[in-house]
Amino acid sequence: MKKPKPKPADLSAKIAKNIRDAIISGALIVDERLPSEADLSEQFNVSRPTVREALKRLAAQSLIRTQRGATGGAFVNRISFQDAYPQQITTSTLLLSMNDVSFDVACEARYTLERACASLSAARRTPDQLASMRTEIFRQSQPALSDEAFCASDVAFHRALVDGAGNPVLSYQLAGAVEAMQPLMNMITFTARSRAAIIDLHSQIADALEASDAPRVEACLTELERYTKELAQNVLAARKTRA
């Protein structure tokens, strides 16, 4: 029986994977120019539009960049941690929404990871990061602030706390915890939570960071975890009663 001919989309995905693997292995290094579309087309025995689609896939992942002109072409990109945040957040959000992860498990993971930043942030946070946290606290205290804006401010506050650790690897790893887990937690608890209680804990965290008091930061995060779990239990119990 004759084997079906691979679809262009499948071929472009395969080519993109081959090039991505070469970048990861170091066979292609940062700033190295990739072969031309014509050369890649010949190398993989595919059409140039298929090669072009593969390059688009790689560019969407920030693995390559393109330049025009006589010295242009496709070049291996240097990925920054900041560039990688969106993909980390998207992956974490999908994992949480597509799998049977309980609220308590997600909450435990998020606050355990965040507490790991407490001592570093207490020692390294910058005045600008502390000012960002206090700005968010002020924003959260505005009576007219919508629930959506409060949730966004909540994320921004904790993002500044994590970034205060001054460790880009931790910031990258916690991007999913803070910017994927926390919004999902907010969606469940925002109708029941006390803004005043959260603002008070945020204020205590900021004060403790300013005083370089890591144990106090950890204690406040532990209290936030307890409060968040309690809220979720109450909300979910009320939903079951109504059902």
C-alpha positions, 0 to 999 in steps of 0.5 A: 500500500502506498504511504500517504504523502506528509502534509506541508504542516507536518513537514514544517513542524518536523523541520522546525523541530530539527532546527530547534534541536540543533539550537538546543544541542549547540550545533547552531549557536547564538547569532549564527545565520541559518542556511537560506530558504533555498538551501533549507528547501534542498536540504529537507527536500521540501518547498520553500513555502514549507521552509518559510512556515517552519521558520515562522514557527521558530520565530514565534518561539523567539528561537530565531530572528530575521533581518532584511538586506544584503547581510540579512537572513534568519539568525539564532536568537538569544532568548531572554528570561523575559521573552520566555515568560509568556510561554511559561505562563501559557503552559502553566495555565493550560496544565491547570485548566486541562488536568484534574489539579485541586485548588488546594494542590495548586495553592500549596505549590504556588505559596511554597514556591513564593516562600522560597523567594522570601529570604532572597527578596528581603535581602535583595529587593530594590527600592523600585520593587518595594515602591511597586508593591506599595503602589499596588497596595494603594491601588487595591485600596481604591473603592472604585477598583473593579474586581478584575483590576484588583486581581491584576494588581494582586498579581503585580504585587506578588510579581514584584515580590518574586522579582525582588529575589534578584534571581532570573531563574526563580522569576522565570520558574515562578511566572507560571505560579504567580501569573497562571495559578494566582488568576485562577485562584482569584477567579474562585475566591474574589466574590468571597474575599475581604479586600481589607484583609488582603491589603493588610497582609500585603502591607505587612509583607511590604513592611517586612521586606523594607525591614529585611525581615524574611521570617515575617514575609514567610509568615504573611505568605503562610497566612495568605495561603491559609486564608485563600484555601479557607475562602475556596473551601467556603465558595466550593461548599456553597456551590455544592449546596446550591447545586 
